[in-house]
Each structure stands twice: as C-alpha cells, then as structure tokens.
Amino acid sequence: MFQYKNLFTPIKIGSVTIKNRFALAPMGPLGLADAEGGFNQRGIDYYTERAKGGTGLIITGVTFVDNEVEEHGMPNVPCSTHNPVQFVRTGREMTERIHAYNAKVFLQMSGGFGRVTIPTNLGDYPPVAPSPIQHRWLDKTCRALTVEEIKSIVKKFGDGAFHAKRAGFDGVEIHAVHEGYLIDQFAISLFNQRTDEYGGSLENRLRFAKEIVEEIKARCGKDFPVALRYSPKSFIKDLRDGALPGEEFIEKGRDLPEGIEAAKLLVAYGYDSLDVDVGSYDSWYWSHPPMYQEKGLYRPFSKIMKETVGVPIICAGRMDNPVMALEAIDNGTCDMISLGRPLLADPDYVNKLRMNQASSIRPCISCQEGCMGRIQEYSMLNCAVNPQACRERATALTPILKKKKVMIVGGGIAGCEAARVLKLRGHEPEVYEQSSQLGGNLIPGGAPDFKEDDIALAKWFTNQLKDLDIPVHLNTTVSKDMVLSSKCDTVIIATGSTPKVFSLGDNAKVYTASEVLLGSKDAGETTVVVGGGLVGCETALWLAKQGKKVTIVEALHKILAVNGPLCHANSEMLEKLIPFNHIDVITDAKVNKFENGQLKMTTSDGEKEITCDSVILSVGYQEQNSLYYDLEFEVSDLHLLGDAKKVSNIMYAIWDAYEVANHI
C-alpha cells in the first residue's frame, strides 16, 4: 500500500477543488515581473514548472495592488492594477499553462509593506504605516496613512482581484495579516496608535482586512476564493528585536489569545482559508526559518487554528519531510502542506513522492542564500542547490553535438554537480575522489544536528551519480601524469580546499573545525574557537549544545562580519543564539600563543588569557588548485570549479559547476 496516499486526496478551498494536499508557498517573486507589472517569461516558466511537477495549488509570490500610496521601484513584482491589459495578458498565458497540468493557481495580493520595506528591492521611498512608527530597517519614522488612502487601497484590491479573475486565476490570497506587513501593522496594537475607525479595538484594527475581503467578494462574486496569509503569534520582544525558541519573553506583538480571536473574526468576515505561519519582520527567523529552527515549527499554531475555525488550514515552515507532512494531515494539524523552498530545490517534489521516489527529491538545506538572501540583496529569486530555479528556460540542458569523455578530479558538490549535468546531457563523466565518500565540505559542515540537510544533499548527490551509472573512484589521488595518460577530452579540477592553520606553540591541542566536526579530535570540555565566521559560529553553537564551555575569539569588530549568511533571518538568529547558549565572544582580538592550557591574546583592552582544553581554528580555507596550474598549459579543455578556485559558498560551487557542465 502506498504510504503517502492521504497526501494525494482532493481538498476544497471555497468553491475550488484542489487535486492534492500540496501548495507552492508564496515567495517573493523578485525578477519574475516585467516593467509593466505583468509576469515575464521567467515567472511564467517558474510557476508552470511547479505545476508540471505535481503541485496541486500554485500560490504566486506577492503582487502589489497599489503603486501610488506606497511607491515601489518598477520593475519589481507584478502589479495587477499598474497596467491591467499587460497583467491580464501575461497572467492568462501563465494560468492556462498551469491549468494544463490540472493544478489551480491563486494570486497573492499585497496591501503594501509599510514599515518593513526593504530598500534594496523596493526602492528607498518615503515609508508609510498606520501611525508614525519606526521603520524596521531604516532610521526613519513612517508617515501615517490617511483614511482616504486606506479606502483607495481597498478599492484597488477589488480592481486587482477582478483583473486576476479575468486572467484565469482560481482565487487570491491576501498578503497579509502576517509577518508585520502593512495590513498586519494595522492589526497589531504595537504599530497602530490610531484613534479613528481603523484603530483601538481589535475589530477596528482588523477593519482594513475586513473591507478588503468584502470588496473582493463584491467585485468577483461570493464563490471566488479569498485565502489569507495569517500569523497568530508575532514573537516580538520589542521593535527590531525578536524572541528565540524557548526564550521567556513578554509578547509585544500579537499573542495567541488575540490571534485566536482575530482568526474567528477574519473567517467571519469571509476569508475562505488561513495560510498559517508565525513571526514578523522584527523576528524574521520565525517567518523565514533557517536551519537553526526545528522542522515543522508552525505545526502547533496550525493545529490551534484548525481547532478554532472551520475553513481549510494551510501549513508551511520546513515541512519537507513527507512523513511529517502525512502525520500533519492525518492528525488534523492542517488540511494542506505548503512547500516554498523545497519546491525551489526540486520542482518535481510532489510527482516524485507520488511515484514513491522520495530518495530522489533534491533537499532544501534552509541556507536561504539563493532565495531570501538574494531577494534581500539583489532583488531576484533563485535557489542555492537548484541552478535552474527561476531560470528554467535560460538554463535548460544544452543538447550535445559530440559525446566527450570527461575526467572530474574531486567529488565535492562542484564535482558531483558537474558529473550529474554532463551525464544528463549525454557525455561520459568519471569522478575521482581522494577520500572515502562523496560530498566534500558538506560532510563536516553537516555534522551539527541543525545541519542534517547538508548530509541529505551529500547523499542525494551520491544516489544521483549511482542512478546515472557514473563511475566513481574513491580513495584515489590523481596526479598530473594520471590526467595526461587518461586520454580524456575534458578535465574538470574540483579538488576543493583545506582549512587554514597556523602554529600557536602547543599545536598538539590545536585542531581545525573540520577535525572536531568529523570527530577525529576531541575538543574537551572547555574550548576556544578562533574565528567568528559562519563555520566558527556554527561549530561553537554545536559544541555549546553538547554542554561544552565555548569562547569565540574574532579579529574583527563583530562575529559574522564577513562571509556570513546572506539572509538576515539566518545571520540574526545565529548571532542571537551565540549569547543565548552562553557562548562568550571576544572581538578585536589577535591570538598569540597556546601553551600549558593557556591561550594568550592581544585585545583592544590589552593582553588576555583563557584557560581551555583545546583551540579550534576556523579562520578560512586554502584552495587546493596546484593540479590545475600543473595542467594549465598541457590540457586544452580544462576547467577549475568550486572551492579549488576559492568559491567558499555552496550556491556558487553548484551554480558554476552547472554552467560549465552545461556548455562542454
């Protein structure tokens, strides 16, 4: 009997029947819009690919209904009211393609960002809010909206939904009484100090959301589904300050009792479904959970909502484990499973699960480098582990003209990705790895329990190469002569890197982070991690969770100052977890000597000593590329990939490998 059968039963949201219990979670569609507010070809291909992959309900990323009260840089994300003809034309092309795969599609519509606008992708326009309150990122005070402006936005929701219906969308999702966006700012008393009909009581603070659903139903009909992205709890300790899991604090945002009452009112107003998460921009790592959050973290809140209201509940939040997803449906936690980043990583997730091929699903590693990080910094949505995400047409596999024999030296992620792509295109790759397993730095990097998906990715690559029948030679060191005698057409050098080390005197107790993570060295009960970058902080956190006493010593003015996570949700949470787990941090420090269990250093406050059992070096990596330079003038078709060319980032190692392997 098929284990996951209940995940493939139909479900209704309002009048719309969805073929299975999977939805594409809405993610910021930066880079997927054209200059006139329509969907560009990348956007159409991206959403269609997830429908083709079996997902029952496609929920687009956020689209704007207003570009006058709250200005946004164009092109940015689609806007259903900016140029309705263009929106309907491009939207209709997309919905028709999605419907061809028997999937449904909802347009997510936003009332605005308010105090949480991200200047790098929305533009540095004067921010608005319910009241004159502090901006989340900028040192500015927001301007309060007038009643006339609120009414204008409400009307544009009706206009935008009408255009969405014309374009073939099966429903809409309102963005949102969630995460602290503009409509949520009206709903939360911390942000809303108004004394008119949009402030004060809970009913008044929800009036904006109430008028929106009423306007849409009036324009599109009562049978046109209107879902709501909803956060029943905010996890706000104060402005710009969020709480951590397990931390005792006083909720300054929306707490559960009010969240329950608000949910009842919102459903009574006419919302047909609640798409549940928790958090806010002030506690971004709840709304966009990194690997430091547990899997399925929204399940308790979805269960409460399921027991509170009588409409379908959609649950997201690291729900990529199909066993967990099945349990959530079977025990009444929710009605639908929403997958965001997992469907970036593998658009065929649902079909692979339906065919009982869960081991072939490419895992999301919750790094947020390609998705939220790139949205935040570069205004574009991609995926670190899937180079084709949001670039499906531009990165389609290139047909080969002549089959080539390709020697790949190094079985880390760059070498494995290159081998996979080359084989799919019809070439004959062969991988040589000096260690006993594939995966490279994913293996030590995945040692902490919160990095389990790094190990899953290494296993996925191993399985892929096996399924594709690619020869792999483990425990094999490749020399220049071996390459030259191989008679290969192409050689790829992906030999990786080694941790940088330096002498501190008593080096017998000085280890690299990799040695400790792999278990070949014991850090003891008290240790000092030299280097407060990503690897150093994650190693320190892992050791502290084991009960070790850990101190981080960093040469710069703060930890994660360079080479830290691109996404603020990841960096902010990790930075907060360090003191929360009683890890001491010494910055502006230079280590000098380690002898007799004493680490001596020079700090801005003078000389200092720390007694410890060991010192762990995490001060960067040295690329291993000597073989490449030995071959540079000997091999005509030679390529250098991954850490061997100082790409100290999983995303770029995979992307570069895909690009090169797709054009050999």
Disulfide bonds with the S-S distance in Angstrom:
none
